[in-house]
Amino acid sequence: MKAYGMLNKEELLQLQAQLEKEYEDVKKKGFKLDMSRGKPSILQMNMEMGIMDVLGSVADYQTEDGIDCRNYGLLEGIPEAKKLMAAMMGTASADSVIVCGNSSLAIMYDSVSRCMTHGVLGNTPWCKLDKVKFLCPVPGYDRHFKITEHFGIEMIPVPMTEEGPDMDMVEELAGKDDAIKGIWCVPKYSNPQGYSYSDETVKRFAALKPAAKDFRIFWDNAYAIHHLYDEAQVEILDILAECEKAGNPDIVYEFASTSKVSFPGGGVAALAASKANLEEILKSMTVQTIGYDKLNMLRHVRFFKDINGLNEHMKKHAQVLRPKFKAVLKVLNAELGSLGIAKWTEPKGGYFISFESLDGCAKEIVKRCKEAGVVLTGAGATFPYGKDPKDSNIRLAPTFPTLEELAAATDLFVLCVKLVSVEKLLSKFA
């Protein structure tokens, strides 16, 4: 079929009537499908069950240094877990890593909270300043934006490119406004577009000269080993090493977890940073906790053993996820590829596909899908304050449904995209 934009009013009206009938027929099927968040499937979680067996009641609970993981101690995490997480994050030294609880999001929240109440390396606590701002690459991760919004931090959108955030804009804004205290980053297989930062982008971040001395890059390396294709694995530069080379070692906090490697909500999370940053963070942690769950750290180390074990395990995840991404992309290309009403990313890793509708259509598409039984991430969620200025971005999460459910959900999604797009084009004739 020719592009919708080439159709005249009568052709669009005929197409609208046909699509509305199809939509009403689908609604009668009573679907209850969920593509709203990037959750691992049951099949993926079943792969992790061996973690539950590596520590039994007669197991050896000691670290390689002879520390009993059942007792207090090792605020920074057990040495084996520090090595494992450093390798997963692509960070050279385990000494740069603190292993915490089960959630990198919690570490990010704590990091912003600490900056607010106690400041950064002797600088004024953010809560005592008249204005605090953050740069937010968009579309981006909604939970990042929720953290800064929660603390009353003003968020400034920065457009994403296939190379990473618009660095000209980042350098200009951060360089002239000392109220800008940080930036959110998902540097590898970004949420939701699946983009990975180029070497030039990483080096420009490392060499950043912000006006604020307490500016921090919040480097959420959430998908560090989440490749979909063995032959097309993306690797990015080690941000900590690049910052050290640039004479800017303190500018970055790096975060990661095994939430989509082992159990969501039952994994291991870590933070990597410079020596000065870690010393400051540990001062607060000493008050906050006597220590995180060392038994869980030990379980993960005994199960995965090392980075090779992690990588082999992630190949199993990819075998489950790859067909799902291919299935969604096949339908999008076949049904929408020639219509001129949408575009989308084709990621090589991560958990999402970023979809762009015609301007002003995303909310209505999501609404129509929900009414017919498919729940998507709310339109606008990938922007600060939930406000997409173009109302065009939709995050698709193919990971949780079965292939059969995914086929039905994608078919319905495509139908809604077509119907809402026709309505949009017809409005121009009003």
C-alpha positions as CSV (number, residue, x, y, z in Angstrom):
1,M,0.0,0.0,0.0
2,K,1.2,3.5,-0.7
3,A,2.2,5.9,2.1
4,Y,-0.8,7.2,4.1
5,G,0.3,10.8,3.4
6,M,-0.3,10.3,-0.3
7,L,-4.0,9.3,0.2
8,N,-6.8,11.7,-0.5
9,K,-9.7,12.3,1.9
10,E,-12.0,9.7,0.4
11,E,-9.3,7.0,0.5
12,L,-8.5,7.9,4.1
13,L,-12.2,7.6,5.1
14,Q,-12.5,4.2,3.5
15,L,-9.4,3.1,5.2
16,Q,-10.6,4.4,8.6
17,A,-13.9,2.5,8.3
18,Q,-12.0,-0.7,7.5
19,L,-9.5,-0.2,10.4
20,E,-12.3,0.6,12.9
21,K,-14.1,-2.6,12.0
22,E,-10.9,-4.6,12.6
23,Y,-10.3,-2.8,15.9
24,E,-13.8,-3.6,17.2
25,D,-13.3,-7.2,16.2
26,V,-10.1,-7.4,18.1
27,K,-11.6,-5.8,21.2
28,K,-14.1,-8.7,21.4
29,K,-11.2,-11.2,21.9
30,G,-10.7,-10.0,25.4
31,F,-6.9,-9.7,25.4
32,K,-5.1,-9.2,28.7
33,L,-1.5,-8.6,27.6
34,D,1.3,-6.6,29.1
35,M,4.2,-4.9,27.3
36,S,4.5,-2.1,29.8
37,R,7.9,-2.7,31.4
38,G,11.1,-4.5,30.6
39,K,10.6,-7.5,32.8
40,P,12.4,-10.8,32.2
41,S,10.1,-13.7,31.2
42,I,9.4,-16.7,33.4
43,L,11.6,-18.8,31.1
44,Q,14.5,-16.4,31.8
45,M,14.0,-16.5,35.6
46,N,13.9,-20.3,35.5
47,M,17.5,-20.2,34.2
48,E,18.6,-18.6,37.5
49,M,17.2,-21.2,39.8
50,G,20.6,-22.8,40.4
51,I,21.6,-19.7,42.4
52,M,19.2,-21.0,45.1
53,D,21.2,-24.3,45.4
54,V,24.8,-23.1,45.6
55,L,24.5,-22.3,49.4
56,G,23.0,-25.0,51.5
57,S,22.9,-25.5,55.2
58,V,26.2,-27.3,55.2
59,A,27.9,-25.0,52.6
60,D,31.2,-23.1,53.1
61,Y,30.1,-19.5,53.8
62,Q,33.6,-18.0,53.8
63,T,35.0,-15.5,51.3
64,E,38.3,-16.2,49.6
65,D,39.8,-14.0,52.4
66,G,38.3,-16.2,55.1
67,I,35.5,-13.8,56.1
68,D,32.2,-15.5,57.3
69,C,29.4,-14.1,55.1
70,R,26.8,-14.9,57.8
71,N,28.2,-12.3,60.1
72,Y,28.8,-8.5,60.1
73,G,31.6,-6.9,58.1
74,L,32.9,-5.9,54.7
75,L,30.9,-2.8,54.1
76,E,32.3,-2.5,50.6
77,G,31.1,-6.0,49.7
78,I,33.0,-9.3,49.5
79,P,36.2,-9.2,47.4
80,E,34.9,-11.8,44.9
81,A,31.7,-9.8,44.2
82,K,33.7,-6.6,43.7
83,K,35.8,-8.4,41.1
84,L,32.8,-9.9,39.4
85,M,30.9,-6.6,39.2
86,A,34.0,-4.6,38.1
87,A,34.4,-7.1,35.2
88,M,30.7,-6.8,34.3
89,M,30.9,-3.0,34.3
90,G,34.1,-3.0,32.2
91,T,35.9,-1.2,35.0
92,A,39.6,-2.1,35.4
93,S,39.9,-2.2,39.2
94,A,37.8,-3.9,41.8
95,D,39.1,-1.3,44.2
96,S,36.9,1.2,42.4
97,V,33.7,-0.8,43.2
98,I,31.3,-0.9,46.2
99,V,28.8,-3.8,46.1
100,C,25.5,-2.9,47.7
101,G,22.1,-4.4,47.9
102,N,19.8,-5.7,45.2
103,S,19.0,-2.5,43.3
104,S,21.1,0.0,41.3
105,L,18.1,2.3,41.4
106,A,18.3,2.4,45.1
107,I,22.0,3.4,44.9
108,M,21.2,6.2,42.4
109,Y,18.4,7.4,44.7
110,D,20.8,7.4,47.7
111,S,23.4,9.2,45.7
112,V,21.1,12.0,44.7
113,S,19.8,12.2,48.3
114,R,23.4,12.4,49.7
115,C,24.2,15.2,47.3
116,M,21.1,17.0,48.5
117,T,21.7,16.7,52.2
118,H,25.5,16.6,52.5
119,G,26.9,18.0,49.3
120,V,29.7,16.6,47.1
121,L,33.3,16.6,48.3
122,G,32.9,19.6,50.5
123,N,30.6,21.7,48.3
124,T,27.3,23.2,49.5
125,P,24.5,20.7,49.9
126,W,22.2,20.9,47.0
127,C,19.2,21.5,49.3
128,K,20.7,24.8,50.4
129,L,21.0,26.1,46.9
130,D,18.3,28.3,45.2
131,K,18.2,26.1,42.2
132,V,19.4,22.7,41.2
133,K,19.1,21.4,37.6
134,F,19.9,18.1,35.9
135,L,20.4,17.3,32.2
136,C,18.2,14.5,30.9
137,P,18.9,12.8,27.6
138,V,15.5,12.1,25.9
139,P,13.8,9.8,25.3
140,G,15.2,8.3,28.4
141,Y,14.6,6.1,31.5
142,D,11.5,7.2,33.4
143,R,12.7,6.0,36.8
144,H,15.8,8.3,36.5
145,F,13.5,11.2,35.9
146,K,11.3,10.2,38.8
147,I,14.2,10.4,41.2
148,T,15.2,14.0,40.2
149,E,11.6,15.1,40.1
150,H,11.1,13.6,43.6
151,F,13.9,15.9,45.0
152,G,12.5,18.9,43.2
153,I,15.4,19.1,40.8
154,E,14.6,21.0,37.5
155,M,15.1,18.7,34.5
156,I,16.4,19.9,31.2
157,P,15.9,17.6,28.2
158,V,18.8,16.9,25.9
159,P,18.2,15.2,22.6
160,M,19.7,11.7,22.1
161,T,21.5,10.7,18.9
162,E,22.8,7.4,17.7
163,E,26.2,8.4,19.2
164,G,24.7,9.3,22.6
165,P,23.4,12.7,24.0
166,D,23.9,15.8,21.9
167,M,27.3,16.6,23.4
168,D,27.5,20.1,21.9
169,M,24.4,20.9,24.0
170,V,25.7,19.1,27.1
171,E,29.0,21.0,27.0
172,E,27.4,24.3,26.4
173,L,24.7,24.0,29.1
174,A,26.9,22.4,31.8
175,G,29.7,24.7,31.0
176,K,27.9,28.0,31.6
177,D,25.4,27.2,34.4
178,D,26.7,26.2,37.8
179,A,23.1,25.2,38.9
180,I,23.4,22.2,36.6
181,K,24.7,19.5,38.9
182,G,24.5,16.3,36.8
183,I,23.3,14.3,33.9
184,W,21.5,10.9,33.6
185,C,23.2,8.5,31.2
186,V,22.4,4.9,30.0
187,P,25.6,4.5,27.9
188,K,25.1,1.1,26.4
189,Y,21.9,-0.1,24.7
190,S,20.1,2.9,26.1
191,N,16.6,2.9,27.5
192,P,14.5,3.0,25.3
193,Q,16.3,3.5,22.0
194,G,19.0,0.9,22.3
195,Y,21.8,3.3,21.3
196,S,25.3,3.0,22.6
197,Y,27.7,5.9,23.2
198,S,30.5,6.3,20.7
199,D,34.2,6.5,21.8
200,E,34.1,10.2,21.1
201,T,31.0,10.7,23.2
202,V,32.6,8.9,26.2
203,K,35.8,10.9,25.9
204,R,33.9,14.2,25.7
205,F,32.0,13.2,28.9
206,A,35.3,12.4,30.5
207,A,36.8,15.8,29.5
208,L,33.7,17.8,30.4
209,K,34.4,21.1,32.1
210,P,31.2,22.0,33.9
211,A,30.7,25.3,35.7
212,A,29.6,23.4,38.9
213,K,32.5,21.9,40.8
214,D,30.1,19.3,42.2
215,F,28.7,18.2,38.8
216,R,28.4,14.4,38.5
217,I,27.7,12.1,35.6
218,F,25.2,9.4,36.7
219,W,26.4,6.6,34.4
220,D,23.8,3.9,34.7
221,N,25.5,1.0,32.9
222,A,22.4,-1.2,33.2
223,Y,22.8,-3.2,30.0
224,A,26.6,-3.7,30.1
225,I,26.4,-7.4,29.0
226,H,22.9,-7.5,27.6
227,H,23.7,-8.3,24.0
228,L,21.1,-9.7,21.6
229,Y,23.5,-10.9,18.9
230,D,26.9,-12.7,19.5
231,E,28.2,-11.3,16.2
232,A,27.2,-7.7,16.8
233,Q,28.2,-7.0,20.4
234,V,28.8,-3.4,21.2
235,E,31.6,-2.4,23.6
236,I,32.0,1.1,25.1
237,L,35.0,2.7,26.7
238,D,35.6,2.5,30.5
239,I,34.3,5.9,31.7
240,L,36.3,5.7,34.9
241,A,39.6,5.1,33.0
242,E,38.8,7.9,30.5
243,C,38.0,10.3,33.3
244,E,41.3,9.5,35.0
245,K,43.2,10.1,31.7
246,A,41.4,13.4,31.3
247,G,42.4,14.5,34.7
248,N,38.8,14.5,35.8
249,P,38.6,11.4,38.0
250,D,35.8,12.5,40.4
251,I,33.2,13.6,37.8
252,V,31.4,10.2,37.4
253,Y,29.4,7.8,39.5
254,E,28.8,4.5,37.6
255,F,26.0,2.1,38.5
256,A,25.1,-1.5,37.5
257,S,23.2,-4.5,38.8
258,T,22.4,-8.1,37.9
259,S,18.6,-7.5,38.1
260,K,18.2,-8.7,34.5
261,V,21.1,-11.2,34.7
262,S,19.9,-13.1,37.8
263,F,16.6,-12.3,39.6
264,P,14.8,-9.0,39.2
265,G,14.8,-7.5,42.7
266,G,17.0,-10.3,44.0
267,G,20.3,-9.6,42.3
268,V,23.4,-7.7,43.2
269,A,24.0,-4.0,42.6
270,A,27.2,-2.0,42.5
271,L,28.7,1.5,42.3
272,A,32.0,2.4,40.8
273,A,33.8,5.7,41.3
274,S,37.1,7.5,42.2
275,K,38.8,7.0,45.5
276,A,37.7,10.4,46.8
277,N,34.1,9.7,45.8
278,L,34.1,6.3,47.4
279,E,35.6,7.5,50.7
280,E,32.8,10.1,50.9
281,I,30.1,7.5,50.0
282,L,31.4,5.0,52.6
283,K,31.1,7.7,55.3
284,S,27.4,7.8,54.7
285,M,27.0,4.1,54.2
286,T,28.7,3.5,57.6
287,V,25.7,5.3,59.2
288,Q,23.1,3.8,56.8
289,T,24.0,0.1,57.2
290,I,26.3,-2.3,58.9
291,G,26.6,-4.1,55.6
292,Y,24.6,-5.4,52.7
293,D,23.6,-9.0,52.0
294,K,26.9,-10.9,51.7
295,L,25.2,-14.2,51.4
296,N,23.5,-13.0,48.2
297,M,26.8,-11.7,46.9
298,L,28.4,-15.1,47.6
299,R,25.5,-17.0,45.9
300,H,26.1,-15.0,42.8
301,V,29.8,-15.5,42.8
302,R,29.5,-19.2,43.4
303,F,26.9,-19.5,40.6
304,F,28.5,-17.3,37.9
305,K,32.1,-17.7,39.0
306,D,33.6,-15.0,36.8
307,I,32.9,-12.7,33.8
308,N,33.1,-15.7,31.5
309,G,30.4,-17.4,33.4
310,L,28.3,-14.2,33.3
311,N,28.8,-13.9,29.5
312,E,27.9,-17.5,28.9
313,H,24.8,-17.1,31.0
314,M,23.8,-14.0,29.0
315,K,24.0,-15.9,25.8
316,K,21.1,-18.1,27.1
317,H,19.1,-14.9,27.8
318,A,19.8,-13.7,24.3
319,Q,18.5,-17.0,22.9
320,V,15.2,-16.3,24.6
321,L,15.0,-12.6,23.8
322,R,16.4,-12.5,20.2
323,P,13.3,-14.2,18.7
324,K,11.0,-11.8,20.5
325,F,12.8,-8.7,19.2
326,K,12.9,-10.2,15.7
327,A,9.2,-11.0,15.8
328,V,8.2,-7.4,16.8
329,L,10.6,-5.8,14.2
330,K,9.3,-8.2,11.5
331,V,5.7,-7.1,12.0
332,L,6.7,-3.4,12.3
333,N,8.7,-3.5,9.0
334,A,6.0,-5.6,7.2
335,E,3.0,-3.6,8.3
336,L,4.3,-0.1,8.7
337,G,7.6,0.1,6.8
338,S,6.1,1.7,3.7
339,L,3.3,3.8,5.2
340,G,5.3,6.9,6.2
341,I,3.6,7.1,9.6
342,A,6.2,5.8,12.0
343,K,9.8,4.9,12.6
344,W,11.6,2.8,15.2
345,T,14.9,1.6,16.4
346,E,16.4,-1.9,15.8
347,P,18.6,-2.4,18.9
348,K,21.5,-4.8,19.2
349,G,21.0,-5.2,22.9
350,G,19.1,-4.1,26.0
351,Y,15.4,-4.5,26.7
352,F,13.4,-2.0,24.6
353,I,12.4,-0.8,21.1
354,S,11.8,3.0,20.8
355,F,8.9,3.8,18.5
356,E,8.1,7.2,17.0
357,S,4.5,7.8,15.7
358,L,3.3,10.8,13.9
359,D,3.3,13.9,16.2
360,G,0.3,14.1,18.5
361,C,-0.5,10.4,18.3
362,A,1.3,8.5,21.0
363,K,-1.1,9.0,23.8
364,E,-4.1,8.0,21.7
365,I,-2.3,4.9,20.4
366,V,-1.5,3.8,24.0
367,K,-5.1,4.5,25.0
368,R,-6.5,2.4,22.1
369,C,-4.2,-0.5,22.9
370,K,-5.3,-0.5,26.5
371,E,-9.0,-0.4,25.6
372,A,-8.4,-3.5,23.5
373,G,-6.4,-5.4,26.2
374,V,-2.7,-4.5,25.6
375,V,-0.9,-2.4,28.3
376,L,2.0,-0.3,27.1
377,T,4.3,2.0,29.0
378,G,2.5,5.3,29.3
379,A,3.1,7.8,26.4
380,G,5.4,10.5,27.7
381,A,7.0,8.4,30.3
382,T,10.4,8.6,28.5
383,F,10.5,12.4,29.1
384,P,10.9,14.5,32.2
385,Y,7.6,15.1,34.0
386,G,6.0,12.6,31.6
387,K,5.6,15.3,29.0
388,D,6.7,14.4,25.4
389,P,6.5,17.7,23.5
390,K,5.8,15.9,20.3
391,D,3.5,13.2,21.8
392,S,5.2,10.7,19.5
393,N,7.5,8.4,21.6
394,I,6.3,4.9,22.7
395,R,8.5,2.4,24.5
396,L,7.9,-1.2,23.5
397,A,9.0,-3.9,25.8
398,P,9.0,-7.3,24.1
399,T,10.7,-9.3,26.8
400,F,8.0,-10.6,29.2
401,P,5.2,-12.0,27.0
402,T,5.4,-15.4,25.3
403,L,6.0,-15.4,21.5
404,E,2.3,-16.1,21.0
405,E,1.2,-13.3,23.2
406,L,3.8,-11.0,21.6
407,A,2.4,-11.7,18.1
408,A,-1.1,-10.8,19.2
409,A,0.0,-7.7,21.1
410,T,2.2,-6.4,18.2
411,D,-0.6,-7.0,15.7
412,L,-3.0,-5.0,17.8
413,F,-0.4,-2.3,18.4
414,V,0.1,-1.9,14.6
415,L,-3.6,-1.7,14.1
416,C,-3.9,1.1,16.6
417,V,-1.0,2.9,15.0
418,K,-2.7,2.8,11.6
419,L,-6.1,3.8,12.9
420,V,-4.8,6.8,15.0
421,S,-2.5,7.9,12.1
422,V,-5.5,7.9,9.7
423,E,-7.5,10.0,12.2
424,K,-4.6,12.4,12.5
425,L,-4.3,12.8,8.7
426,L,-8.0,13.2,8.3
427,S,-8.0,16.1,10.8
428,K,-6.0,18.1,8.3
429,F,-9.1,18.1,6.0
430,A,-11.4,19.4,8.7
